[in-house]
Amino acid sequence: MPLRLRKFIGTILIICLVILYAILATTIASAYLGTSPWWVHLLYFLLSGILWILPAMLIIKWMAGPIRK
């Protein structure tokens, strides 16, 4: 697969990932954290704000393609 096509597909995947992840994280927060103390909100949004990076890293690694020697 050409590198330009791989980067285009990866960019679309990352955009979809961020949108779906934001909707999911907000839905979970609205459903379960309504009456929780402030520190639970802080921990949840800290962890959920960092957690999306893991699948994004895999997509970026795929976008870079195989290592050429």
Biotite code that builds the C-alpha atoms (Angstrom):
import biotite.structure as struc

atoms = struc.array([
    struc.Atom([0.000, 0.000, 0.000], chain_id="A", res_id=1, res_name="MET", atom_name="CA", element="C"),
    struc.Atom([1.432, 3.402, -0.908], chain_id="A", res_id=2, res_name="PRO", atom_name="CA", element="C"),
    struc.Atom([2.544, 5.525, 2.012], chain_id="A", res_id=3, res_name="LEU", atom_name="CA", element="C"),
    struc.Atom([0.297, 8.452, 1.036], chain_id="A", res_id=4, res_name="ARG", atom_name="CA", element="C"),
    struc.Atom([-2.794, 6.225, 1.044], chain_id="A", res_id=5, res_name="LEU", atom_name="CA", element="C"),
    struc.Atom([-1.765, 4.678, 4.355], chain_id="A", res_id=6, res_name="ARG", atom_name="CA", element="C"),
    struc.Atom([-1.407, 8.152, 5.909], chain_id="A", res_id=7, res_name="LYS", atom_name="CA", element="C"),
    struc.Atom([-4.765, 9.263, 4.507], chain_id="A", res_id=8, res_name="PHE", atom_name="CA", element="C"),
    struc.Atom([-6.540, 6.194, 5.916], chain_id="A", res_id=9, res_name="ILE", atom_name="CA", element="C"),
    struc.Atom([-4.733, 6.609, 9.241], chain_id="A", res_id=10, res_name="GLY", atom_name="CA", element="C"),
    struc.Atom([-5.772, 10.257, 9.472], chain_id="A", res_id=11, res_name="THR", atom_name="CA", element="C"),
    struc.Atom([-9.423, 9.343, 8.882], chain_id="A", res_id=12, res_name="ILE", atom_name="CA", element="C"),
    struc.Atom([-9.162, 6.551, 11.474], chain_id="A", res_id=13, res_name="LEU", atom_name="CA", element="C"),
    struc.Atom([-7.681, 8.896, 14.095], chain_id="A", res_id=14, res_name="ILE", atom_name="CA", element="C"),
    struc.Atom([-10.407, 11.481, 13.497], chain_id="A", res_id=15, res_name="ILE", atom_name="CA", element="C"),
    struc.Atom([-13.099, 8.794, 13.858], chain_id="A", res_id=16, res_name="CYS", atom_name="CA", element="C"),
    struc.Atom([-11.362, 7.423, 16.963], chain_id="A", res_id=17, res_name="LEU", atom_name="CA", element="C"),
    struc.Atom([-11.282, 10.820, 18.661], chain_id="A", res_id=18, res_name="VAL", atom_name="CA", element="C"),
    struc.Atom([-14.928, 11.582, 17.859], chain_id="A", res_id=19, res_name="ILE", atom_name="CA", element="C"),
    struc.Atom([-16.229, 8.170, 18.963], chain_id="A", res_id=20, res_name="LEU", atom_name="CA", element="C"),
    struc.Atom([-14.027, 8.131, 22.050], chain_id="A", res_id=21, res_name="TYR", atom_name="CA", element="C"),
    struc.Atom([-15.185, 11.598, 23.111], chain_id="A", res_id=22, res_name="ALA", atom_name="CA", element="C"),
    struc.Atom([-18.832, 10.581, 22.724], chain_id="A", res_id=23, res_name="ILE", atom_name="CA", element="C"),
    struc.Atom([-18.267, 7.361, 24.675], chain_id="A", res_id=24, res_name="LEU", atom_name="CA", element="C"),
    struc.Atom([-16.303, 9.045, 27.471], chain_id="A", res_id=25, res_name="ALA", atom_name="CA", element="C"),
    struc.Atom([-18.903, 11.803, 27.827], chain_id="A", res_id=26, res_name="THR", atom_name="CA", element="C"),
    struc.Atom([-21.760, 9.296, 27.849], chain_id="A", res_id=27, res_name="THR", atom_name="CA", element="C"),
    struc.Atom([-20.103, 7.238, 30.576], chain_id="A", res_id=28, res_name="ILE", atom_name="CA", element="C"),
    struc.Atom([-19.373, 10.362, 32.604], chain_id="A", res_id=29, res_name="ALA", atom_name="CA", element="C"),
    struc.Atom([-22.959, 11.591, 32.284], chain_id="A", res_id=30, res_name="SER", atom_name="CA", element="C"),
    struc.Atom([-24.428, 8.222, 33.212], chain_id="A", res_id=31, res_name="ALA", atom_name="CA", element="C"),
    struc.Atom([-22.231, 7.319, 36.183], chain_id="A", res_id=32, res_name="TYR", atom_name="CA", element="C"),
    struc.Atom([-20.515, 10.423, 37.560], chain_id="A", res_id=33, res_name="LEU", atom_name="CA", element="C"),
    struc.Atom([-23.456, 12.743, 38.147], chain_id="A", res_id=34, res_name="GLY", atom_name="CA", element="C"),
    struc.Atom([-23.359, 12.612, 41.941], chain_id="A", res_id=35, res_name="THR", atom_name="CA", element="C"),
    struc.Atom([-19.703, 11.704, 42.411], chain_id="A", res_id=36, res_name="SER", atom_name="CA", element="C"),
    struc.Atom([-17.273, 13.960, 44.271], chain_id="A", res_id=37, res_name="PRO", atom_name="CA", element="C"),
    struc.Atom([-14.923, 16.288, 42.401], chain_id="A", res_id=38, res_name="TRP", atom_name="CA", element="C"),
    struc.Atom([-11.900, 14.040, 42.769], chain_id="A", res_id=39, res_name="TRP", atom_name="CA", element="C"),
    struc.Atom([-13.680, 11.152, 41.028], chain_id="A", res_id=40, res_name="VAL", atom_name="CA", element="C"),
    struc.Atom([-14.433, 13.488, 38.121], chain_id="A", res_id=41, res_name="HIS", atom_name="CA", element="C"),
    struc.Atom([-10.795, 14.579, 38.078], chain_id="A", res_id=42, res_name="LEU", atom_name="CA", element="C"),
    struc.Atom([-9.483, 11.008, 38.016], chain_id="A", res_id=43, res_name="LEU", atom_name="CA", element="C"),
    struc.Atom([-11.978, 9.905, 35.394], chain_id="A", res_id=44, res_name="TYR", atom_name="CA", element="C"),
    struc.Atom([-11.271, 12.742, 33.000], chain_id="A", res_id=45, res_name="PHE", atom_name="CA", element="C"),
    struc.Atom([-7.520, 12.478, 33.586], chain_id="A", res_id=46, res_name="LEU", atom_name="CA", element="C"),
    struc.Atom([-7.500, 8.766, 32.769], chain_id="A", res_id=47, res_name="LEU", atom_name="CA", element="C"),
    struc.Atom([-9.983, 8.975, 29.929], chain_id="A", res_id=48, res_name="SER", atom_name="CA", element="C"),
    struc.Atom([-8.082, 11.916, 28.477], chain_id="A", res_id=49, res_name="GLY", atom_name="CA", element="C"),
    struc.Atom([-4.894, 9.876, 28.346], chain_id="A", res_id=50, res_name="ILE", atom_name="CA", element="C"),
    struc.Atom([-6.389, 6.497, 27.388], chain_id="A", res_id=51, res_name="LEU", atom_name="CA", element="C"),
    struc.Atom([-7.255, 7.430, 23.787], chain_id="A", res_id=52, res_name="TRP", atom_name="CA", element="C"),
    struc.Atom([-3.558, 7.856, 23.054], chain_id="A", res_id=53, res_name="ILE", atom_name="CA", element="C"),
    struc.Atom([-2.913, 4.096, 23.113], chain_id="A", res_id=54, res_name="LEU", atom_name="CA", element="C"),
    struc.Atom([-5.031, 3.186, 20.062], chain_id="A", res_id=55, res_name="PRO", atom_name="CA", element="C"),
    struc.Atom([-3.911, 6.391, 18.334], chain_id="A", res_id=56, res_name="ALA", atom_name="CA", element="C"),
    struc.Atom([-0.283, 5.325, 18.786], chain_id="A", res_id=57, res_name="MET", atom_name="CA", element="C"),
    struc.Atom([-1.030, 2.009, 17.100], chain_id="A", res_id=58, res_name="LEU", atom_name="CA", element="C"),
    struc.Atom([-2.661, 3.789, 14.169], chain_id="A", res_id=59, res_name="ILE", atom_name="CA", element="C"),
    struc.Atom([0.288, 6.175, 13.845], chain_id="A", res_id=60, res_name="ILE", atom_name="CA", element="C"),
    struc.Atom([2.717, 3.267, 13.977], chain_id="A", res_id=61, res_name="LYS", atom_name="CA", element="C"),
    struc.Atom([0.749, 1.555, 11.189], chain_id="A", res_id=62, res_name="TRP", atom_name="CA", element="C"),
    struc.Atom([0.725, 4.789, 9.195], chain_id="A", res_id=63, res_name="MET", atom_name="CA", element="C"),
    struc.Atom([4.516, 4.999, 9.303], chain_id="A", res_id=64, res_name="ALA", atom_name="CA", element="C"),
    struc.Atom([4.729, 1.682, 7.505], chain_id="A", res_id=65, res_name="GLY", atom_name="CA", element="C"),
    struc.Atom([7.365, -1.001, 7.764], chain_id="A", res_id=66, res_name="PRO", atom_name="CA", element="C"),
    struc.Atom([10.889, -0.027, 8.681], chain_id="A", res_id=67, res_name="ILE", atom_name="CA", element="C"),
    struc.Atom([13.017, 0.071, 5.550], chain_id="A", res_id=68, res_name="ARG", atom_name="CA", element="C"),
    struc.Atom([16.671, -0.843, 5.727], chain_id="A", res_id=69, res_name="LYS", atom_name="CA", element="C"),
])
